[in-house]
């Protein structure tokens, strides 16, 4: 998250927010030969020492991030499937080796030199090597839970060398697939801070998705798909808003939301744990990999 930009949320008078944008890049894919494919102990080395899309998030001037030794990731071989059936993926667990800004990842991987691998955090299950799914439900508003369970990170690695039992791969800057938002709210009448016990978020306006928010997202991947072209897309079919339930009422909440292609209107409903409900709308464009501080937003008591 290197580039700082400003986002305007129009919420009952308008609030100016600050965001940070992550960048990513990728190389063209190739299709290696099938000879020599076997399970090898793989070491993936990050080649970018400024990768701010990792497992532990710390708030300061924006968000800083680092891996924690033992963090679990998942790989999926994008270049081949089991028995060449085009469906069943080679996939498994990788582990971060260091508590640091940059870490190596290791694990037993079925691969050969030249293969492209999807590397994702948090660990997930692949049923194909063409897409996987993300869940946005169950968020509790804390930064720690968001970091370990909802800060979805994607990277594309390439196997650069193999021996009989080992393999090496490199991976550049990984990317965050969602937008991390920090929210706090005040009562429009008097400006008192609203304790947040639950926060419901849905799309506003008059479109077909008004009043609802995707609970799941899909991520399309492939050996010939550049990392920059990998995005999370909301799954249609939701029947209600995305609800963040806090363990105790708190002044601020952190929520991972889907990026938007353009400005969207959002509907917020907050309950304070004392039987009071507040609501309001906002308009914003959410950018992939961005951190948004949306604090002091004015809501109307119902």
PAZAPA-4460 file (N, C-alpha, C; in steps of 0.05 Angstrom, whole numbers, plus 32768, in hexadecimal, padded with zeros to 4 digits):
% residues 302
    n_x    n_y    n_z   ca_x   ca_y   ca_z    c_x    c_y    c_z   seq   type   mol
   8011   7FE8   8000   8000   8000   8000   8012   8019   8000     1      X     A
   801B   8020   7FE9   802F   8035   7FE8   8024   8050   7FDF     2      X     A
   800F   8050   7FCF   8005   8069   7FC4   7FED   8072   7FD4     3      X     A
   7FED   808B   7FDE   7FD8   8096   7FEE   7FC5   80A5   7FDC     4      X     A
   7FAB   80A1   7FE0   7F98   80B2   7FD2   7F80   80B7   7FE3     5      X     A
   7F70   80CA   7FDC   7F59   80D2   7FEC   7F3F   80C9   7FDF     6      X     A
   7F2D   80BF   7FEF   7F13   80B6   7FE7   7EFE   80C6   7FF4     7      X     A
   7EE9   80CF   7FE6   7ED4   80DF   7FF1   7EBC   80CD   7FF5     8      X     A
   7EB4   80CB   800E   7E9B   80BD   8015   7E86   80D3   8019     9      X     A
   7E6F   80D1   800A   7E5A   80E5   800D   7E45   80DA   8021    10      X     A
   7E48   80E0   803A   7E36   80D5   804E   7E2B   80EC   805F    11      X     A
   7E13   80F5   8058   7E06   810A   8067   7E18   8122   806B    12      X     A
   7E22   812C   8056   7E34   8144   8058   7E4F   813E   804D    13      X     A
   7E58   8124   804D   7E72   811D   8040   7E88   811C   8054    14      X     A
   7E99   8107   8052   7EB1   8103   8062   7EC8   80FE   8050    15      X     A
   7EE0   8109   8055   7EF8   8104   8045   7F08   80EF   8052    16      X     A
   7F0F   80DA   8043   7F1E   80C3   804D   7F38   80C0   803E    17      X     A
   7F4A   80B1   804A   7F64   80AC   803E   7F67   808E   8039    18      X     A
   7F70   8087   8021   7F74   806B   801A   7F90   8066   8010    19      X     A
   7F98   804C   800F   7FB2   8044   8005   7FAE   802E   7FF1    20      X     A
   7FBC   802E   7FDB   7FB7   801C   7FC5   7FCF   8009   7FC2    21      X     A
   7FC9   7FEF   7FC0   7FDE   7FDB   7FBB   7FE1   7FD7   7F9D    22      X     A
   7FFA   7FD1   7F94   7FFF   7FCC   7F78   8007   7FAF   7F74    23      X     A
   8005   7FA6   7F5B   800D   7F8B   7F56   8016   7F88   7F39    24      X     A
   8023   7F72   7F32   802C   7F6E   7F17   802F   7F50   7F12    25      X     A
   8034   7F48   7EF9   8036   7F2C   7EF3   8044   7F28   7ED8    26      X     A
   804D   7F10   7ED3   805A   7F09   7EBA   8048   7EF7   7EAA    27      X     A
   804E   7EF4   7E90   803E   7EE2   7E7F   8042   7EC5   7E89    28      X     A
   802D   7EB5   7E86   802E   7E99   7E8E   8038   7E88   7E77    29      X     A
   8044   7E71   7E7E   804C   7E5D   7E6B   8042   7E42   7E73    30      X     A
   8041   7E2F   7E61   8038   7E14   7E67   804F   7E01   7E66    31      X     A
   8059   7DF8   7E7D   8070   7DE6   7E7D   8069   7DCA   7E75    32      X     A
   807D   7DBA   7E6F   8079   7D9E   7E68   8070   7D8E   7E80    33      X     A
   8063   7D77   7E7C   805A   7D66   7E92   806F   7D55   7E9D    34      X     A
   8085   7D51   7E8F   809A   7D3F   7E98   80A6   7D49   7EB3    35      X     A
   80AA   7D37   7EC6   80B7   7D3D   7EDF   80A5   7D49   7EF4    36      X     A
   808A   7D49   7EF0   8078   7D53   7F04   8077   7D40   7F1B    37      X     A
   807B   7D4A   7F34   807A   7D3A   7F4C   8077   7D4D   7F64    38      X     A
   8072   7D42   7F7B   8070   7D52   7F93   808C   7D58   7F9D    39      X     A
   8091   7D71   7FA1   80AC   7D7A   7FAA   80A8   7D8E   7FC1    40      X     A
   80BC   7D90   7FD2   80BB   7DA4   7FE8   80C3   7DBF   7FDC    41      X     A
   80B0   7DD1   7FDB   80B4   7DEA   7FCD   80BA   7E01   7FE0    42      X     A
   80CC   7E12   7FD8   80D2   7E2B   7FE7   80CC   7E42   7FD4    43      X     A
   80B9   7E53   7FDC   80B2   7E6B   7FCD   80BF   7E83   7FDA    44      X     A
   80CD   7E93   7FCB   80DB   7EAA   7FD5   80CE   7EC3   7FCA    45      X     A
   80C7   7ED6   7FDC   80BC   7EEF   7FD3   80D2   7F01   7FC9    46      X     A
   80CE   7F0D   7FB2   80E3   7F1E   7FA6   80DE   7F3B   7FAA    47      X     A
   80C8   7F43   7FB7   80C1   7F5F   7FBB   80C1   7F63   7FD9    48      X     A
   80D2   7F75   7FE3   80D4   7F7A   8000   80C2   7F90   8009    49      X     A
   80AF   7F98   7FF9   809B   7FAD   8000   807F   7FA3   7FFC    50      X     A
   807B   7F89   8003   8061   7F7D   7FFF   8050   7F81   8018    51      X     A
   803D   7F93   8016   802D   7F9A   802E   8012   7F8C   802E    52      X     A
   8011   7F74   8025   7FF8   7F65   8024   7FFD   7F4A   8032    53      X     A
   8000   7F4B   804C   8007   7F33   805B   7FF3   7F2E   8072    54      X     A
   7FFA   7F1B   8083   7FE6   7F11   8096   7FE1   7F21   80AE    55      X     A
   7FF5   7F2F   80B9   7FF1   7F3F   80D1   7FEF   7F5D   80C9    56      X     A
   7FD9   7F6A   80D1   7FD5   7F86   80CA   7FD8   7F97   80E3    57      X     A
   7FE6   7FAD   80E1   7FEA   7FC0   80F7   7FE3   7FDB   80EE    58      X     A
   7FD2   7FE9   80FD   7FCA   8004   80F5   7FDE   8018   80FE    59      X     A
   7FE4   802B   80ED   7FF5   8042   80F3   7FEF   8057   80DF    60      X     A
   8003   805D   80CF   7FFE   806F   80B8   7FF4   805D   80A1    61      X     A
   7FDA   8057   80A1   7FD0   8043   8090   7FD2   8028   809D    62      X     A
   7FD6   8013   808E   7FD9   7FF8   8099   7FF5   7FED   8091    63      X     A
   8003   7FE3   80A4   801C   7FD4   809D   8016   7FB7   80A2    64      X     A
   8026   7FA6   8096   8020   7F89   8097   8039   7F78   8096    65      X     A
   8037   7F60   80A1   804E   7F4E   80A0   8043   7F31   80A3    66      X     A
   8053   7F1E   809A   804D   7F02   809F   8054   7EFB   80BC    67      X     A
   8047   7EE6   80C6   804E   7EDA   80DF   8057   7EBD   80D9    68      X     A
   806D   7EB5   80E5   8077   7E9A   80E0   8061   7E86   80E7    69      X     A
   805C   7E73   80D5   8047   7E5F   80D9   802D   7E66   80CB    70      X     A
   802A   7E7E   80C1   8012   7E85   80B2   800E   7E70   809B    71      X     A
   7FF5   7E68   8099   7FEE   7E54   8085   7FE3   7E61   806C    72      X     A
   7FEE   7E5A   8055   7FE4   7E62   803B   7FDD   7E49   802B    73      X     A
   7FD2   7E4D   8014   7FCB   7E36   8002   7FD6   7E3C   7FE6    74      X     A
   7FE1   7E26   7FDA   7FE9   7E29   7FBE   7FD6   7E19   7FAC    75      X     A
   7FD4   7E21   7F93   7FC6   7E11   7F7F   7FD6   7E13   7F66    76      X     A
   7FDC   7DFC   7F5A   7FEC   7DFC   7F41   7FD9   7E04   7F2A    77      X     A
   7FE0   7E1B   7F1E   7FCF   7E25   7F08   7FD6   7E19   7EED    78      X     A
   7FEC   7E0B   7EEB   7FF6   7E02   7ED1   7FEE   7DE6   7ECA    79      X     A
   7FE2   7DD7   7EDE   7FDB   7DBB   7ED8   7FC6   7DB2   7EED    80      X     A
   7FB8   7D9C   7EE7   7FA6   7D8F   7EF9   7FAD   7D72   7EFB    81      X     A
   7FA2   7D64   7F10   7FA8   7D48   7F14   7F9E   7D37   7EFC    82      X     A
   7FB0   7D27   7EF3   7FAA   7D15   7EDC   7FA2   7D24   7EC3    83      X     A
   7FA8   7D3E   7EC3   7FA1   7D4E   7EAC   7F83   7D50   7EA6    84      X     A
   7F72   7D4D   7EBC   7F55   7D4C   7EB8   7F49   7D68   7EB4    85      X     A
   7F59   7D7D   7EB8   7F4F   7D98   7EB5   7F3E   7DA2   7ECB    86      X     A
   7F3A   7D91   7EE0   7F28   7D99   7EF6   7F36   7D97   7F11    87      X     A
   7F41   7D80   7F18   7F4B   7D7B   7F33   7F66   7D89   7F37    88      X     A
   7F67   7D9B   7F4A   7F80   7DAB   7F4C   7F95   7D9E   7F5E    89      X     A
   7FAE   7DA4   7F58   7FC3   7D9F   7F6B   7FC4   7DB7   7F7F    90      X     A
   7FBF   7DB2   7F98   7FBD   7DC8   7FAB   7FC6   7DBE   7FC7    91      X     A
   7FCF   7DD0   7FD8   7FD8   7DC8   7FF2   7FE0   7DDF   8003    92      X     A
   7FEB   7DDA   801A   7FF2   7DEE   802E   800F   7DF8   802A    93      X     A
   8012   7E12   802E   802C   7E1F   8030   802E   7E2C   804C    94      X     A
   8046   7E30   8056   804A   7E3C   8070   805E   7E52   806E    95      X     A
   8058   7E69   807A   806B   7E7F   807B   8081   7E78   808F    96      X     A
   8099   7E7E   8088   80B0   7E76   8098   80B9   7E8A   80AC    97      X     A
   80B2   7EA4   80A8   80BD   7EB9   80B9   80A8   7ECC   80C2    98      X     A
   80AD   7ED9   80D9   809D   7EEF   80E2   80AB   7F08   80D9    99      X     A
   80A3   7F12   80C2   80B1   7F27   80B4   80A1   7F33   809E   100      X     A
   80AA   7F49   8093   809D   7F56   807D   809D   7F44   8064   101      X     A
   80B3   7F35   8060   80B6   7F23   804A   80BD   7F08   8055   102      X     A
   80B0   7EF3   804B   80B5   7ED8   8055   80B7   7EC4   803D   103      X     A
   80C5   7EAE   8042   80C3   7E98   8030   80AB   7E87   8038   104      X     A
   80A0   7E79   8024   808A   7E66   8029   8093   7E4B   8020   105      X     A
   808D   7E37   8030   8095   7E1C   8029   807E   7E08   802C   106      X     A
   8080   7DF2   801D   806B   7DDD   801E   8071   7DC9   8008   107      X     A
   8062   7DB2   8009   8065   7D9D   7FF6   8052   7DA3   7FDE   108      X     A
   805D   7DA7   7FC7   804E   7DB0   7FB0   8053   7D9E   7F98   109      X     A
   803E   7D97   7F8A   8041   7D87   7F71   8045   7D9B   7F5B   110      X     A
   805C   7D9A   7F4E   8063   7DAE   7F3B   807B   7DA6   7F2A   111      X     A
   8081   7DB6   7F16   809A   7DB3   7F06   80A3   7DCF   7EFF   112      X     A
   80BB   7DD1   7EF6   80C7   7DEB   7EEF   80B5   7DF9   7EDA   113      X     A
   80B0   7E13   7EDF   809F   7E23   7ECD   8082   7E24   7ED6   114      X     A
   8079   7E13   7EE8   805D   7E14   7EF0   8057   7E2F   7EFE   115      X     A
   803E   7E38   7EFB   8034   7E4F   7F09   8022   7E45   7F20   116      X     A
   8025   7E52   7F37   8016   7E4B   7F4F   8007   7E63   7F59   117      X     A
   7FED   7E5F   7F60   7FDF   7E73   7F6F   7FE7   7E6F   7F8D   118      X     A
   7FEC   7E85   7F9A   7FF3   7E84   7FB7   7FDF   7E97   7FC5   119      X     A
   7FCF   7E8C   7FD7   7FBA   7E9C   7FE3   7FBB   7E9B   8002   120      X     A
   7FB2   7EB0   800E   7FAF   7EB2   802B   7F94   7EC0   8030   121      X     A
   7F85   7EB7   8044   7F8A   7EA0   8056   7F88   7E86   8046   122      X     A
   7F90   7E70   8054   7F8F   7E56   8047   7F72   7E50   803F   123      X     A
   7F6F   7E43   8028   7F54   7E3D   801E   7F54   7E22   8011   124      X     A
   7F3D   7E1A   8005   7F3B   7E00   7FF7   7F35   7E06   7FDA   125      X     A
   7F45   7DF9   7FC8   7F41   7DFB   7FAC   7F33   7DE2   7FA2   126      X     A
   7F1E   7DE5   7F93   7F10   7DCF   7F86   7F16   7DCF   7F68   127      X     A
   7F22   7DE4   7F5E   7F2B   7DE6   7F42   7F42   7DFA   7F41   128      X     A
   7F51   7DFB   7F2B   7F67   7E0E   7F2A   7F5F   7E26   7F18   129      X     A
   7F44   7E2B   7F16   7F3B   7E41   7F06   7F2D   7E57   7F17   130      X     A
   7F25   7E50   7F30   7F19   7E64   7F42   7F19   7E5A   7F5E   131      X     A
   7F15   7E6C   7F71   7F10   7E64   7F8D   7EFD   7E79   7F99   132      X     A
   7EF3   7E73   7FB1   7EDE   7E84   7FBD   7EE8   7E91   7FD7   133      X     A
   7EDD   7EA8   7FDD   7EE3   7EB6   7FF6   7EC8   7EBB   8005   134      X     A
   7ECA   7EBC   801F   7EB2   7EC2   802F   7EB7   7EDD   803D   135      X     A
   7EA2   7EEE   803E   7EA4   7F07   804C   7E94   7F06   8066   136      X     A
   7E86   7EF1   806C   7E75   7EF0   8083   7E85   7EE8   809C   137      X     A
   7E7B   7EEF   80B4   7E88   7EE8   80CD   7E9C   7EFC   80D7   138      X     A
   7E9F   7F13   80CA   7EB2   7F27   80D4   7EA8   7F33   80EE   139      X     A
   7EBB   7F38   8100   7EB4   7F42   811B   7EBD   7F5F   8120   140      X     A
   7EC8   7F6C   810B   7ECF   7F88   810E   7EEB   7F8D   8119   141      X     A
   7EFA   7F78   8120   7F15   7F7C   812B   7F29   7F7A   8114   142      X     A
   7F3F   7F89   8117   7F54   7F88   8103   7F62   7F6D   8103   143      X     A
   7F65   7F61   811B   7F73   7F47   811D   7F63   7F31   810E   144      X     A
   7F49   7F30   8111   7F39   7F1C   8103   7F39   7F21   80E5   145      X     A
   7F37   7F3A   80DD   7F38   7F41   80C1   7F53   7F37   80B5   146      X     A
   7F69   7F3C   80C4   7F83   7F35   80B9   7F87   7F17   80B5   147      X     A
   7F7C   7F07   80C7   7F81   7EEA   80C6   7F6C   7EDB   80B6   148      X     A
   7F54   7EE7   80B2   7F3F   7ED8   80A5   7F33   7EE6   808C   149      X     A
   7F36   7F00   8089   7F28   7F0E   8073   7F3B   7F20   8062   150      X     A
   7F54   7F21   8069   7F67   7F31   8059   7F71   7F1F   8043   151      X     A
   7F60   7F1B   802F   7F66   7F08   801A   7F7C   7F12   8007   152      X     A
   7F91   7F02   8005   7FA9   7F09   7FF6   7FAE   7EF4   7FE1   153      X     A
   7FB5   7EFE   7FC9   7FBB   7EEC   7FB2   7FD6   7EF2   7FA6   154      X     A
   7FE5   7EDD   7F9F   7FFE   7EE1   7F91   8001   7ECA   7F7D   155      X     A
   8012   7ECF   7F69   8017   7EBC   7F54   8035   7EB6   7F53   156      X     A
   803D   7E9E   7F59   8059   7E96   7F5A   8060   7E85   7F42   157      X     A
   807A   7E84   7F3B   8083   7E72   7F26   809A   7E61   7F30   158      X     A
   8098   7E47   7F2A   80AD   7E34   7F32   80C5   7E39   7F1F   159      X     A
   80DC   7E3F   7F2C   80F3   7E47   7F1C   8108   7E31   7F1A   160      X     A
   8108   7E1D   7F2C   811C   7E08   7F2C   8111   7DF0   7F3B   161      X     A
   8119   7DD8   7F32   8111   7DBF   7F40   8129   7DAC   7F42   162      X     A
   8129   7D9C   7F57   813A   7D85   7F58   8127   7D6D   7F5B   163      X     A
   8132   7D56   7F62   8121   7D3E   7F65   810C   7D42   7F7A   164      X     A
   8114   7D4F   7F91   8102   7D51   7FA8   80FC   7D6E   7FB0   165      X     A
   8108   7D81   7FA5   8104   7D9D   7FAD   80FD   7DAF   7F95   166      X     A
   80F3   7DC6   7F9B   80ED   7DD9   7F87   80EF   7DF5   7F92   167      X     A
   80F5   7E09   7F81   80F6   7E25   7F89   80E3   7E35   7F78   168      X     A
   80D7   7E49   7F84   80C6   7E5B   7F75   80C9   7E78   7F7F   169      X     A
   80C1   7E8B   7F6F   80C2   7EA7   7F77   80A6   7EB3   7F74   170      X     A
   80A1   7EC7   7F85   8088   7ED5   7F84   808D   7EF2   7F8A   171      X     A
   8081   7F04   7F7B   8085   7F20   7F7F   8071   7F2C   7F92   172      X     A
   8068   7F44   7F8D   8055   7F51   7F9F   803A   7F44   7F9E   173      X     A
   8030   7F3A   7FB4   8016   7F2F   7FB5   8001   7F45   7FB8   174      X     A
   7FE8   7F3F   7FB3   7FD4   7F54   7FB3   7FBD   7F4E   7FC6   175      X     A
   7FB2   7F63   7FD3   7F99   7F60   7FE2   7F82   7F61   7FCF   176      X     A
   7F6E   7F4F   7FD2   7F58   7F4E   7FC0   7F40   7F5F   7FC9   177      X     A
   7F3F   7F67   7FE2   7F29   7F77   7FEC   7F32   7F92   7FF5   178      X     A
   7F20   7FA2   7FFF   7F26   7FBC   800A   7F21   7FBB   8029   179      X     A
   7F35   7FC4   8038   7F32   7FC5   8055   7F28   7FE0   805D   180      X     A
   7F12   7FE1   806C   7F05   7FFA   8074   7F04   7FFB   8092   181      X     A
   7F0B   8012   809D   7F08   8018   80B9   7EF0   802B   80BC   182      X     A
   7EDC   8023   80CC   7EC4   8034   80CF   7EC0   803C   80EC   183      X     A
   7EB7   8055   80EF   7EAB   805E   8108   7E94   8071   8101   184      X     A
   7E81   8074   8114   7E69   8083   810E   7E62   8096   8125   185      X     A
   7E54   80AC   811F   7E4A   80BE   8133   7E2D   80C4   812D   186      X     A
   7E1F   80CB   8143   7E03   80D3   8140   7E01   80EE   8133   187      X     A
   7DF1   80F0   811E   7DEE   8109   810F   7DE5   811F   8122   188      X     A
   7DD4   8118   8135   7DCA   812C   8148   7DDD   812C   8160   189      X     A
   7DEE   8140   8162   7E00   8144   8178   7E1C   813A   8174   190      X     A
   7E20   8127   8161   7E3B   811E   815B   7E48   810A   816E   191      X     A
   7E37   80FE   8180   7E43   80EA   8193   7E4B   80D1   8184   192      X     A
   7E61   80C5   818C   7E6B   80AC   8180   7E56   8096   8185   193      X     A
   7E52   8085   8171   7E40   806F   8173   7E4F   8055   8179   194      X     A
   7E4B   8048   8190   7E58   802E   8195   7E4D   801A   8181   195      X     A
   7E5E   800A   8175   7E56   7FF8   8160   7E55   7FDB   816B   196      X     A
   7E3D   7FD1   816E   7E3A   7FB5   8175   7E36   7FA4   815C   197      X     A
   7E28   7FAF   8149   7E26   7FA1   812F   7E24   7FB7   8119   198      X     A
   7E2F   7FB0   8102   7E2F   7FC1   80EB   7E26   7FB1   80D3   199      X     A
   7E10   7FBA   80C6   7E06   7FAE   80AD   7E0C   7FC0   8096   200      X     A
   7E17   7FB4   8081   7E1F   7FC3   8069   7E11   7FB7   8051   201      X     A
   7E05   7FC7   8041   7DF9   7FBE   8028   7DFC   7FD3   8013   202      X     A
   7DF7   7FCC   7FFA   7DF7   7FDF   7FE4   7DDD   7FF0   7FE6   203      X     A
   7DDF   800A   7FE1   7DC8   801B   7FE1   7DBF   8021   7FC5   204      X     A
   7DB0   8036   7FC2   7DA6   803D   7FA8   7D8D   802D   7FA0   205      X     A
   7D88   802C   7F86   7D6F   801F   7F7D   7D75   8007   7F6A   206      X     A
   7D8E   7FFD   7F6A   7D95   7FE7   7F59   7D8A   7FCD   7F63   207      X     A
   7D8E   7FB8   7F53   7D84   7F9D   7F5B   7D91   7F92   7F74   208      X     A
   7DA9   7F9C   7F7B   7DB7   7F93   7F92   7DB3   7FA5   7FAA   209      X     A
   7DA1   7FB9   7FA9   7D9C   7FCB   7FBF   7D92   7FBB   7FD7   210      X     A
   7D9E   7FC1   7FEE   7D97   7FB4   8007   7DA5   7F9A   800D   211      X     A
   7DB6   7F91   7FFB   7DC5   7F78   7FFF   7DE3   7F7D   7FFB   212      X     A
   7DF2   7F69   8002   7E0F   7F6A   7FFE   7E19   7F4D   7FFA   213      X     A
   7E2C   7F48   7FE8   7E35   7F2D   7FE3   7E42   7F21   7FFD   214      X     A
   7E3B   7F09   8003   7E47   7EFB   801A   7E5F   7EEB   8011   215      X     A
   7E61   7EE5   7FF7   7E77   7ED6   7FEC   7E83   7EE4   7FD4   216      X     A
   7E9B   7EDC   7FCC   7EA7   7EE6   7FB3   7EB7   7ECF   7FA6   217      X     A
   7EBA   7ED1   7F8C   7ECA   7EBE   7F7D   7EE3   7ECC   7F72   218      X     A
   7EF8   7EBD   7F6F   7F11   7EC8   7F64   7F19   7EB6   7F4D   219      X     A
   7F18   7EC0   7F35   7F20   7EB1   7F1D   7F3E   7EB2   7F1A   220      X     A
   7F4A   7E9A   7F15   7F67   7E98   7F13   7F6E   7E86   7EFB   221      X     A
   7F88   7E85   7EF4   7F91   7E74   7EDE   7FAE   7E79   7ED8   222      X     A
   7FBB   7E66   7ECB   7FD7   7E68   7EC4   7FDC   7E80   7EB1   223      X     A
   7FC8   7E87   7EA1   7FCC   7E9C   7E8E   7FBE   7EB6   7E97   224      X     A
   7FB5   7EB7   7EB0   7FA9   7ECF   7EBB   7FBE   7EDE   7ECB   225      X     A
   7FC4   7EF6   7EC3   7FD7   7F07   7ED1   7FCC   7F0D   7EED   226      X     A
   7FDF   7F0F   7F00   7FD6   7F15   7F1B   7FC6   7F2F   7F1D   227      X     A
   7FCD   7F43   7F0D   7FBF   7F5C   7F0D   7FA2   7F59   7F04   228      X     A
   7F9C   7F43   7EF6   7F81   7F3F   7EEC   7F70   7F2D   7EFE   229      X     A
   7F7B   7F25   7F15   7F6D   7F14   7F28   7F5E   7F26   7F3C   230      X     A
   7F44   7F23   7F3E   7F33   7F34   7F4F   7F1E   7F23   7F5D   231      X     A
   7F13   7F2D   7F73   7EFD   7F21   7F81   7EE3   7F2D   7F76   232      X     A
   7ED0   7F1B   7F6F   7EB6   7F24   7F64   7EA0   7F19   7F76   233      X     A
   7E8F   7F2B   7F7F   7E79   7F23   7F91   7E66   7F0F   7F83   234      X     A
   7E5E   7EFB   7F93   7E4B   7EE6   7F8A   7E2E   7EF0   7F8E   235      X     A
   7E1E   7EF0   7F79   7E03   7EF9   7F7B   7DF2   7EE5   7F8A   236      X     A
   7DDC   7EEE   7F95   7DCA   7EDC   7FA3   7DC7   7EE2   7FC0   237      X     A
   7DD5   7EF7   7FCA   7DD2   7EFF   7FE6   7DB6   7F0A   7FEB   238      X     A
   7DAB   7F05   8003   7D90   7F0E   8009   7D90   7F24   801E   239      X     A
   7DA7   7F2D   8027   7DA8   7F41   803C   7DC3   7F4F   803D   240      X     A
   7DC7   7F60   8050   7DE0   7F6F   8053   7DF6   7F5E   805F   241      X     A
   7E0F   7F68   805D   7E26   7F5C   806A   7E26   7F67   8087   242      X     A
   7E25   7F55   809B   7E23   7F5E   80B6   7E3D   7F57   80C5   243      X     A
   7E48   7F6B   80D2   7E60   7F68   80E3   7E56   7F69   8100   244      X     A
   7E5B   7F54   810F   7E51   7F52   812B   7E6A   7F53   813D   245      X     A
   7E6B   7F67   814E   7E81   7F6B   8161   7E7C   7F5B   817B   246      X     A
   7E92   7F52   8187   7E8F   7F44   81A1   7E84   7F57   81B6   247      X     A
   7E8F   7F6F   81B6   7E85   7F84   81C8   7E83   7F9E   81B7   248      X     A
   7E73   7FB1   81C0   7E70   7FCA   81B2   7E8B   7FD8   81B1   249      X     A
   7E92   7FE2   819A   7EAC   7FEF   8197   7EA9   8008   8185   250      X     A
   7EBC   801B   8188   7EBA   8034   817A   7EC0   8032   815C   251      X     A
   7ED2   8020   8155   7ED9   801C   8139   7ED7   7FFF   8131   252      X     A
   7ED2   7FFA   8117   7ED2   7FDF   810D   7EE2   7FDE   80F3   253      X     A
   7EEE   7FC7   80ED   7EFD   7FC2   80D5   7EEE   7FAD   80C4   254      X     A
   7EEA   7FB4   80AB   7EDA   7FA2   809A   7EE8   7F9F   807F   255      X     A
   7EE9   7F86   8075   7EF3   7F81   805A   7EDC   7F81   8047   256      X     A
   7EDD   7F92   8032   7EC7   7F95   801F   7ED2   7F90   8003   257      X     A
   7EBF   7F8A   7FF1   7EC6   7F86   7FD5   7ECC   7FA0   7FC7   258      X     A
   7EE0   7FA1   7FB6   7EE5   7FB9   7FA6   7ECD   7FBF   7F94   259      X     A
   7ECB   7FD8   7F8C   7EB5   7FE0   7F79   7EC1   7FEB   7F60   260      X     A
   7EB4   7FE7   7F4A   7EBE   7FF1   7F30   7EBA   800E   7F2D   261      X     A
   7EA7   8019   7F3C   7EA1   8036   7F3B   7E95   803D   7F56   262      X     A
   7E8D   8056   7F59   7E81   805F   7F71   7E67   8050   7F76   263      X     A
   7E63   8047   7F8F   7E4B   8039   7F97   7E40   8046   7FB0   264      X     A
   7E25   8045   7FB3   7E19   804E   7FCC   7E17   8037   7FDF   265      X     A
   7E1F   803C   7FF8   7E1D   8027   800D   7E0A   8030   8022   266      X     A
   7DFC   801C   802D   7DE9   8021   8044   7DF5   8015   805D   267      X     A
   7DF7   8025   8072   7E02   801C   808C   7DEB   801B   80A1   268      X     A
   7DEA   8006   80B1   7DD9   8005   80C8   7DE9   7FFB   80DF   269      X     A
   7DE9   800B   80F5   7DF8   8005   810D   7DE6   8001   8124   270      X     A
   7DEA   7FEC   8134   7DDD   7FE9   814E   7DF2   7FED   8164   271      X     A
   7DEA   7FFA   817A   7DFE   8001   818F   7DFE   7FEE   81A7   272      X     A
   7DEE   7FD9   81A6   7DED   7FC6   81BC   7DDA   7FCF   81D2   273      X     A
   7DCE   7FE7   81D0   7DBB   7FF1   81E5   7D9F   7FF4   81D9   274      X     A
   7D9A   7FE8   81C3   7D80   7FEA   81B6   7D7D   8000   81A3   275      X     A
   7D92   800F   819D   7D91   8025   818B   7D9C   801D   816F   276      X     A
   7D8F   8028   815A   7D97   8022   813F   7D9C   803C   8130   277      X     A
   7DB0   803D   8120   7DB7   8055   8110   7DBC   804C   80F3   278      X     A
   7DB6   805E   80E1   7DBA   8057   80C5   7DC2   806F   80B4   279      X     A
   7DCD   806A   809D   7DD5   807F   808A   7DE1   8073   8071   280      X     A
   7DE6   8084   805D   7DF1   807A   8044   7E0B   8088   803E   281      X     A
   7E1B   807C   802D   7E34   8087   8024   7E39   807F   8007   282      X     A
   7E49   808F   7FF9   7E50   8089   7FDE   7E6F   8089   7FDC   283      X     A
   7E7A   8074   7FD0   7E97   8072   7FCF   7E9F   805E   7FB9   284      X     A
   7EB8   8060   7FB0   7EC5   804C   7F9F   7ED9   803E   7FB0   285      X     A
   7ED8   8024   7FB2   7EEB   8014   7FC1   7EFE   8007   7FAE   286      X     A
   7F18   800B   7FB3   7F2D   8001   7FA1   7F3A   7FE9   7FAE   287      X     A
   7F3F   7FD4   7F9D   7F4D   7FBC   7FA6   7F67   7FC2   7FB4   288      X     A
   7F6B   7FB6   7FCC   7F84   7FBA   7FDA   7F86   7FD4   7FEA   289      X     A
   7F71   7FE3   7FEB   7F72   7FFD   7FF8   7F69   7FFC   8015   290      X     A
   7F74   800E   8025   7F6B   8011   8041   7F5D   802B   8044   291      X     A
   7F44   802A   804D   7F34   8042   804F   7F2D   8047   806C   292      X     A
   7F32   8060   8075   7F2A   8068   8090   7F10   8079   808E   293      X     A
   7EFA   806D   8093   7EE0   807A   8092   7ED6   807F   80AE   294      X     A
   7EE0   8093   80BB   7EDA   8098   80D7   7EC9   80B1   80DB   295      X     A
   7EB9   80B0   80F0   7EA8   80C7   80F6   7E90   80CB   80E2   296      X     A
   7E88   80B5   80D6   7E72   80B7   80C3   7E57   80BC   80D2   297      X     A
   7E47   80CE   80C8   7E2E   80D6   80D6   7E17   80C3   80CF   298      X     A
   7E09   80B9   80E3   7DF2   80A8   80DF   7DDA   80B5   80EE   299      X     A
   7DC3   80AE   80E6   7DAA   80B8   80F2   7D9E   80A2   8103   300      X     A
   7D97   80AA   811C   7D8A   8097   812E   7D6E   8091   8125   301      X     A
   7D67   8077   8125   7D4C   806E   811C   7D38   806E   8132   302      X     A
***
